Amino acid sequence: MTQLWDFAGGIHPAEHKHQSTSRPIRQSGLPERLILPLQQHIGAPAEAIVIEGERVLKGQRIAEVTNGMGVPVHAPTSGTIESIARLPVPHPSGMDDWCITLIPDGEDQWCQRHPIADYRQMERDEVLDTIRMAGISGMGGAGFPTNIKLRPPRDRKVSTLILNGAECEPYITADDMTMRERSDEIISGLKIMAWILRPERCVIAIEDNKPEAAAAMKKAAEGTQIEVVVVPTKYPSGGEKQLIRILTGMEVPSGGIPADIGVMCQNVGTAIAVARAILEGEPLIRRVVTITGEAVAEPGNFEALLGTPIHYLLSQAGLQETQLHRLVLGGPMMGYTLNTPDIPVVKTSNCVIAATAQELPDPEPEQACIRCGQCAEACPMELLPQQLFWYAKAGEFEKAEHLNLFDCIECGACSYVCPSSIPLVQYYRYAKGEVRIQQAEQLKADRARERFEARQARLEREQQEKELRRKERAKAAAEAQAKKKAEAEQAAAKGEAVDEKAAKAALVQEALARKKAGAATAPETQTTDAENSSPAPDIPALEKQLTQAKSKLDTMQSMLEDAKAQQADNVDKLERAVAKNHERVKRAEEALAEARADTTPATQSTE
């Protein structure tokens, strides 16, 4: 016999399950329109890949998740897309979200399907991708994408796979009736998940208030190594962490997941969806929903297409509107009141309670906490609900978080036993939401700070590189100047011209000196001597010398400008050099002018 453990806390509320188990599962039929929210799972919302007026086939993908974690949405039947607009969706806030409205054509025409005859011949990643493309997410909890859950980290081997059939919350019997009538499909889906994970142990857990379901599952599991374990009835034994504690004796660490201790939980509805996706090629387009409560004449379980409006299912169950007081989506412990019956069935919808005023009366006004401690005794997570309540009410969310606020599974046991009628779960949900908002804002601020710091570092780096380049240019200019100065000093010591241009300038000076000496010796006979004995001045040579002198002047002027920008201590030297070259150019121009003047009469007299 399988050893069982117990978990802390827990309560025993009235079950009210017999109301919906007297009839087999019924087909809900086809409503006038189907409303399909684009977000029916945890993660990124899907994006519509159809347009208004487009005809679609049953099972065709109409929305896909391209970025982030998520699964696609499929058309539950063939028909025409009426609109893509914001409509009320199942949510405690009663908010609107993007939905695709489909008008069925009554033909129920399937798209092409691809069932897998032997999935064992495929790669595991291919099977997981098929599960994802079928749009399967958890059907018993928050709607976590199944393909991701079936792919745990490589360093976390799953040794125990648990199929959760406890269904501990009052009123809900969808899993109970599914196990009674469709046990073979459940076993097929469990085998597929076990083939993917290769666990050492597979367990189906069922509370002892469901003897028919336990008998059906034991019969279907004959000849396999699957264990069917009956656990004591206590709320919330169907909680993931509580069921793991009951079956293994281990506890999931705070802030961790079951895979951290080698365990994984799946819902019986999810197992059926996996079997249909692999063996029949059918995406997740329908599920079993419990319609119950004293305000309906024929309570029971309906297999409804996703997108079916709640008011349509209520009419199928014989809603007596004069007796209706409250509509609750989910169970009385963890569900929430609906503002309108027009919201659709989604992948996580498992129950709708149409309650009378006597059945689910309005909560009494909140009173002051008397510190009785009953909430702490009932808490299955062994938290301190009283302190969490005070911190949440005072807005001290950081302190609440330090008391493991996020370990709260929002089962409602504390609110159920509170004699002061304090809606403790609502306070915890509010505090969690505020903490998430603060974390998102902090993350946004951290990213902005990182971008600013990266920009500042880049600007500083660019400035340092610019300064380094400037210093390198200044150093190179200084070295070049020093080299020129050294060469000039060396040439001066040897009595040589510094360079070719200096030598040519010296020739110009010598020519000017000879000219002046000749003019001082014989001014009267200058013209006659020039005609008879003195050679004619070399005007092309003088023009060439003038051009060279001007070129050197331009070069020295450019060096002066560079020196002013790079090295101020050489400016005076260069200015003197430029002045000297100005003087040389001037003398060369004068010499050229005199030479031309001298040659003009001689030419005329020769002629």
Protein Blocks (a to p, Z undefined) as FASTA:
>chain_A
ZZddddeeiidddfklmmmmmbccddebjafbdcddfbfcecjddddfbdehiacdehia
fbdcfedcddddddfbgcddfbdcddddddfklpacdddddddehlopacdddddfblml
pcfklmmmmmmmnopacfklnopafklmmmccfklccfbdcddfklmaghiaklmmmmmm
mmmmmmmmmmmmmmmnopabdcddddfklmmlmmmmmmmmgoiabdcddddddddfkbmk
lmmmmmnopacdehiafklnopacddfklmmmmmmmmmnopacfbdcdddedjkbfbgcd
ddddehiafklmmmmnopafklpmbdcehjfklmccdfbfkbccdfklcbdcdddfklmg
cdddddddehlommmmmpmnlpafklmmmmmmnopaklmmmnommlpgolommmmmmmnl
pafklmmmmmmmmmmmmmmmmmmmmmmmmmmmmmmmmmmmmmmmmmmmmmmmmmmmmmmm
mmmmmmmmmmmmnopafblmlmmmmmmmmmmmmmmmmmmmmmmlmmmmmmmmmccddfkl
mmmmmmmmmmmmmmmmmmmmmmmmmommlmmmmmmmmmmmmmmmmmmmmmmmmmmmmmmm
mmmmmZZ
